């Protein structure tokens, strides 16, 4: 999700967008980067690969490009510097700084270069050929995730988020659209993207903002209470539910109903969507979808959860298990349940 530039209001801590001074700081935002900002024409160095856009938000669009000198493919994220009449360059600088900070994590998208024009900043990012995991989350049968797949990908997501949290970064927009795959077939590894809503947190300063994607926001966001690393962990609980079932646990017919479901923790673990899941998978979600942030499991604790400690069936094991069985499919079909709730969106 591409954030709007924060505005001041009577009910929030006054926050105004600032200019491009890289030494300037604001609550939760980094303001210094090491990546050189190139000002020469972007199209002199990169060629657009025709086809569907990789992604689009309110103030940004992502397209596939090839670097002329190397022939390597990249995802170019074009971000408008002015949003609703306000200069939001500092928000983009912050996103660049977080990507720099996360370079050491294999589960965060890699930043290659940065360009700037009069109206936009262009982030040249690693290209993840598998696209968003969202497509598998809402797919039917053969295309959907198996529980073994979810375990492996969830470990990677948690390792990436644990790295961010150790660096005092909260993502604040973890959802299937912001988790990419390096390849679709065979199923690759994950890459966490879109740090436009991310913030730095510290024990010495409270951070309160209303932001995020309605289906995935934590109760403390809705209540305008302090944001912490636990805020991300709520979103991971929702993400696990969506990956395992293809349905969104709190999604209502409109935002108001969705927010009410979240505020009241209106979720059932006995519906048909959960039939066939390992009990430990349900326990994993329950350890995160808790109203009190301090009671939620941390990313590090989640990595030690019994659900993720249990062995998963590898590709070779599945192949061997089905060889010599002419009536068996190449791999068992994913478990899909009748859906009472609406699909994730």
N, C-alpha and C positions, 0 to 999 in steps of 0.2 A: 504494500500500500504506500502511495506517495503522500507524504504529509503536507498539509497546508502550513504556511508560516504561522506559528503560534501568535494569537492576538491576546491583548489584555482584556479583562472583564472584571466586573464587580465581584464575581464569585471565585476568581482564580488569582493566583499570585501574578502580579503584573509582569508580562513578558512581551518584549517588542523585538522584532527582527532587527538585526544590526547589519552593518556593512561588511566589507571584505577585509578588514584589519585582522590578520592572522594571529596577532598577539592578544586579541580580545577574547574573553571567555564569557559564557553564559551558562546558567544552570544546566548541567547534564551534557553540554556540548564540548567537543574537542575543537581547538581552533588553529592547530599547527599541523602541517603536513610536510613530508619529505619528497613526495613524488613531484617532479618538475611538471609545470603546467605549460603545455605547448600551445602556441597561438597561431602557428601556420595552418593553412587550409587542411582540414581533416581528410578531404577526398583526394588530396595529393598522395596520401600514404595508405589509404584504405579504399577498397571497392565494395559497394553494396552487393550482397548476394540476393538476387530477386527471390521473392517468396513471401510467405506469411510473416508478419511481425512476431518476434519472440515474446513480446509482452507490451502492455500499455497501461498506464495509470493516468491520473488526472493531470499530472504535470511532467510526465516522462514517457518515453517510448523506447523500446529495446529492439534493435535490428541486428541481423547477422551480416558481418563484414569479413573480408579477407584482407590481411596485411599484404600489400603489394611486394614488399621486399622479401618476405619469408614464405608467403603462401599459406600462412596459418590462419585458421578461422577464429574469430572472436565475436563476442556479443557487445555491441556498442549501445550504451545507455545514454540517451540524449535527455538532459534535464534542464527545464526552464529555470532561469535565475530569478525571474519575477513571477510571483504568484499572488493573484488578486491585488495587484498594485504594490506589493511589498517586495523588497530585496531579500531573497532567501539564499544568497550565495553561501552564507555561513553554514546553513544546514547541509549543503552539498559538501563543503569542506569537511564538516564533521563526518559525513559518510565515508569520504576518502580516508580520513584519519583512522576510522575504525577498521576499514579494510587493510590498511597498513599494519595496524596493531595485530590483526588476526592472520598475518601472512604465514605464521608458523603452524597454523592448524590446517590439516589436509581436508577438513570438512567445511571450510569457508571458501567461497569463490575468490579466485585470485585476481587482483587488479594489475593490469598490464601497463596502461598509460592513461594520461588525462589531457584532454584538449579543452580549449575555451574559445567561444565566439562572443559576439556582442550580446547575444540573448541566451546562450546555452552553455552548459558544461557537458562534456562528453567523457564518460567513463568507459574505457576499453577493458572489458572483462573476459576472463576465461569462458570459453564456450562449452556449455554442458549439453551434449547432443541428445540426452534422454528426455529433456524437457521437465516440466513440473510433475511431481508425484501425484498431483491432483487428478490427473487423467486416470491413473490406476485406482485411485480412491473411489471414484464414482463409476468405474467400469463394471461390466457384468461378466461373470463367470471366468473364462479363460484369461482375460486381460487383467483381472483383479489381483491384488496382492494376496499371497498365502501368508499364514501366520508366521511361518519361518522367515519369509521375506521381511515382514514387518519387524521381527526381532532384530535382524541384522541391520536394517536401516535405522531403527530406533537407537541402537547402540551408537551408531555413527552420529546421529543427531545429538544425542546426549553428550558424546565426547566433544563435539563442536561447541555445544552450549556451555558445558563445563569449562572449556577453555575461555570462552567469552566472560563467564561469571568470575573466573579467577582473575581476569583482567578488569573487573568491575564494569563490564559492559552488559546491559540488558537489551535484548533485541526488540521486544515489545510488538512484534508482528509475525510471530511464528505460526505458519499455516501451510497447507499443502502447496499453495501457489508460490511460496517462498522457499521451498525445498526442491532443488533440481536433482536430476540424475545424470551421471556422466555418460550413460548409455541406457537404452530401453530394452534391447534384446541382444545379448543377455543383459539382465538387470544389473546396472552398474552401481556406483557408490553415490552418496549424496553430496550436495554442495548447498550450503546455506547462503541465501542472497537477500538483497534489499534491506539495507541498514538505515533507511531514511527516517525511521521512527526510533532508532536505537538511542540510548542515553547512557551516560556514565552515572553510576551511583556511588555514594559514599556514606559512611556512618555519621559523618559530621554535618551533612546537609540533606534535608528531606526533599524529595522530588515528587511533585504531584502534577499530573497532566491527564487530560481526557484524550486518549488516542487509541488507535488499534482498529481491528476488523471486528464488527459486532459479534460474530459467532465465537470468537476466540478470546475476547477480552476477559480479564479476571474481575471478580467482584470489587476489588479495591480500586480498580480504574473507574468503575461506574459510581462508586461512592466517594470519589475524589480523595482517596486515602493515599498514603505514601507508596510509591512504586519501589520494588526491590527485585532481586533475582528470583524470588518466589513468584513474581508476576509472570515470568516466562514459563515457570513450571506448570502453572494452571494451563497455559496454552498448549504445553506438551501433552498434558492429560487429554485435552480435547482432540489434539492431533492424533494421539494413539487410538482414541475411539473411532475417529473418522477413517484411519488407515485400516483398522480391523473390521469395520462394519460397513463402510461406505455411506454412513449416515451421520448427520450432525446432531450431537446430543442436546443442544440447547436452542437450535434454530426454530423460531416461531414464524408466524405468517407475516410479521412486520418487526421492525427494530424494537418497538416497545415490548412486544411479547418475548422476543429473544432476550432482552435485558432483564425482564421479570423472571424468566426461567433461570438465568445466571444468578441473579440476586437471591433467589429462593433455592438455589442448587436443585432445580427441578430436573432430576435425572433418575432413570430407573435402570438397575443392573439386571433385571429379570425379563426384559422384553425379548422378543424373538431375534432381534439383531445380535444378541450375545450368545445365542445357542451354539454350542460346539466350541466355544473359546475355552482355553485352559483357565482353570480357576485363578491361577497366578496372574494371568493377563488382566482379569477383572480387578484383582487386588492391586495391581500396578496402577490402573487408572484411579482407583479409589484413594490411593496414597497421594494423588495430585489434585483431584477435584474436590478440594476442601476449602471452605470459605475463609478460614483463618490462614493467612500467608505463612505464619511461623510454623504451622502444623504440616505444611506440605513437604514432601521429600525433596531434597536437593538433587541436582544433576548427578553429583558424585554418588549419592546414596542410591539413586535409581539404577546406576550402572552395576550396583551390587544386588539389585532386586532378584529374587529367585526366578522370576519369569525370564529375565535376560541371562541368567546363569545356566538355564537348561539348554542342552545341546539342540542345535537346529539341524534339520535334514539338509545336507549339502546336495549340490547338483549331481555329483557323481553317484552319491548314495541313492538318489531318486532313480537315476538311470539304471543302476544295478538292480534295484528293487523291482523294476518293471520288465527287465529283460527276461525272455522265456515265458512271458505271460501274454499270449496273443490277444486275449480279450481285454487287457488292461490298457488304458491310455498311456501316452508317453509320460505324463505326470498327472497326479490326481487333480480334479478340478478344484478351483478355489471355493471355499465355503462362503456362500452368499445367503443371506437371510431375507425373509419378507420384511419390507420396510414400512414401519408405522410412521416414522418421522420422515421429514423431507431430506432428500439427498443434500450432501454438503455442497455449498455454492462458493 
